[in-house]
Amino acid sequence: MKMKIVCVGAGSMAESMIHGWINKRILKPEDISVMNKSDLARLEFLRDEYGVNIVEAEKTELRKAHFVLLAMKPKDAAVALGAIKEHLTAETVILSVVAGVSIASIQKHSGLLPVARAMPNTSARIGKSATGVAWSKQVTLEKQHELRSLLSSIGGVTVVKEEQLHAVTGVAGSGPAYVYYMAEAMTEAAIEEGLSLADATKLVRQTFDGAAEMLQHSNFGELRQKVTSPNGTTAAGVAALDNHQFKKVIHACVKAATNRSQELGREFD
């Protein structure tokens, strides 16, 4: 794709997206520029690691940008928008991955520019993000197509209503951490049952890898039922999960993250 992007914010989410775009050859390093509030060392790392540009003091890169990626903490978004507002053009599309902050709030601080809100996750780094996206009415069909191409290059894309992005955050945005946490727990349990750390880690990794692939081709419930023979070992394990209210724990987990996304939006406003 022939376009220029400026990343305002240079944390793990921005880096994951940059890595994905360059790795998939969707964007060239020279077409990506990065800036943040004050961490020059971080910007220099991204430049040295990926070949991207650091935004100069004059911020001329912003005027040339087709998309401006907002990728900072919600509490820093208002200041960041204030710092770049005068450098944006009417054609600039803001792509925000800031959790909880609404399109209306972004436009309040940036002017009535086209704004898309997306919630990817850090699996963007390997082209496997699960991303939800919504956009303002100012985003043209052409820009919607470009946004889909950008986001689909780092994983799967689901277009949702803006108010549904809180739930997307609770499920997909934060979701990888839940999976990693379960992998940690399974590894610790395997070690308690006598496996070495190396063997437990290898087995858990392969189990998640295989199960993730199977999930792409079958109904979730059917998959579970097929491997759960009556009175077998899997049935015993699933029964233990039920006894400890595993589903309720997961529901509470997603609900808590969804609620926090909503709170962050209210705090910004």
N, C-alpha and C positions, 0 to 999 in steps of 0.2 A: 504494500500500500504506500502511495506517495503522499505522506502527510507529516506534519511536525507536531510533536507533543511536548508540553512542558509539565513536569511533575512538581507540584508544590507540596513538599513533604517528601521525606526520603527514608521512611522506615521500612519495616519488613514487607508490608503490603505493596508499597511502590516498587521495592526491589523485586519481589516475586513477579509482578506484572512486567517490569522491564526485562527480566530474565526470560520470561515466557515469550514476549514479543520478539526479542532478538533471536532466541533459540529457534523459534518457528519461522524466522526470516520474514515476519510481517512488517517489521520496521528495521531500518538501519540504525546503528548506534548514533551516527551523526545527526539523525532526525529527532533524537530525544535529548531534552535538556532537564536538569534537575536543580532545585533550589529548596532551601529550608530556612528556618528562622535564624539560626546562628551556628549550626554544627558544620563548620567547614571541613573538618576531618572526615565526616560521613560522606559529604559530597565528593571529596577527593577519592575516597574509597570506591564509590560508584563509578567515577570517571576512569579510574585505573582498572577496575574489574571488568567493566562493560564497554568502555570507550564512549560513554555519553558525554554531553557538554555540561558545564556548570554555568548557570545563568549569571551574566555579568551585572554589575551594579546598575547599569542603565535599564536593564530588563527589556531590552529590545526583542529578545526571543519571544516574549509574551505576545507582542503585536503580530508576530509571524506564525503563531501557533494555531493549528486547526482545532486542537483540543487541549484544554488545561485540566490535568488530573489533580484533584484535591485529595490528598492522602495524609492527613494529619489527625491528631486527636481532636475530638469535638470541641474541647475547651479552647483550642488554638485556632479554630476555623474563622471566627469573626475577624481576628487580627490579621490573619493571612489574607483573607479576602480584601480587607481594607488596604493592605500593602500592594495588592496587584490590580485593584479595580481600575485605576486610571490608565493602565497599560493594556487593557483588553479592548478588542474591537467588537462591533455589533455582530460580527460573523463568528466570533469565538464561541465554541461550545464547551461548557464546563462539565466535566465528568467527575462526579464526587463519589468517593468510596468511604466517606466519613460516616461512621455509624450514627444513626438516629436523626441526623440533621436534615430537615425537609427541603424540598425544592423551593418553597416559598421563602424560607429563611435564608437560603443561599442567594436568591434573587434580591432579597431585601438589602443584602450587603454588597451585591455586585452589580445591581441594575437588572433590567428585564432581559437578561441574556438567555439563550437556550441552555437548559440544564438537564443533564441525565444523572440519575442516582443509581449506582450499582452496588451490589454487595457480593464481591467475589470472596474467595478464601485463598490461603497461601499455597494451595496446590496449583495455583496459576503458574508457579515456578516450573512445573513439569507438564504444563498443558492440560491439567486435570481439575481445574477449578469448577465448582458448582456456583454459577453466578445468576443472581436475580437482578433485573434492571427495570426501571421506569423512567419516563422522560416527560418534560414539560411540553405544552402545545407549541412552543417556539422551535422545537427540534423538528426540522423538516424530514420528509421521507428519505431524502438522500443521506442526511446525517444519521438517521436511524439505521439505515443500511450499513453505513461506515462503522457505527458503534457496534452493531451486531458482529461485523467482521472482526473488529478489534477484540471484542470480548470472547467471541467463539474461538479465536486463535489461542486462548489460554484455558479453554475448557467448554463445558456446556452452558448454554444461556437460556434462561426462562424469563420472558417478559411478564411482569406482574403489575397490579395496581400499586401506586406508591404506598398506600397504607399497609400493604402486605409485606413490604420490605422489612418491617420489624420481625415478622415471623421467618422470613428468609434469613435474617441475621441469626436468629435463635437456632435455626436448623443447619443451614449451610455455612454461613459466615463463621460461626463458632464451632461448627460440627467437627472439623478435623481434630480439635483438641479433645473432644469426647472420645473419639476413636483412639487417639494416642494414649489417653488415660486408661482406657480399657486394655490396650496392649500392654501398658505398664503393669496393670493389675494381673493380667494373665501370666506375664513373665514371672512376676513375684510368686504367684501361686505355683507355677511349674517348678521353680527353684525349691519352694517349701516341700514339694512332693519328690524331690531328689534329683532333678535335672541340673546340669551345670548352667551358668549364665549364658555361655556361648550357645549351647544346644537349645535352651529355652527361647532365647532371642531369635535364633534361626527358625525354629518351629512356629513361633508366633507370627513372625514376618510372613512366612509362606502361607500360613493359615489365612491371614487377612488378605494377602494378595489373591489367593485362589477364590476366597469367598466374594471379594469385590468383583472379580471377573464373572462369577456365577450370577451375581445380582443384576448384571447387565442383560441377562437373557431369560430370567424367570421371575414369577411372582414371589415376593419375599416370604409370605406365609407358606406357600407351597414348598419352597426350598427347605424351610425349617422342618416342615412335616415329613418330607422325604428322608431326611437324615435322622429323624427321631423315632426309632423303632420302639414299640411298646416294651416297657420294662428293661430297656437297654441302658447303656452308659450315657448316651446323649439325653435320654428322657430323664435320667437322674440329675444331670446337670441343669437342664431347663427347669425341672421342678424346684431345684434350689434357688434359681433365679426368681421364680414365681413366689416362693416362700419369703423371699426378701424383697418382694414388691418391685422387681426390676423395672417393669413398665412404668409404674408410678414415679420411680426415681428419674427415668428418662424424661417423662412428661414434665416433671418439676424442673429438670435441667433446662429443657427447651423454653419453658415458660419463664424462668428466671432471666435467661438471656434476652428473650423477647421483651420482657418488661424493662430490662435495663436499657435496651435500645430506645424504647419510648421515653424513658426518663432522660436520656442524653439529649433527645430532641427538645424536650421541655426545658432543660437546663440551658441549652443554646438560645432558645427563644427568650 
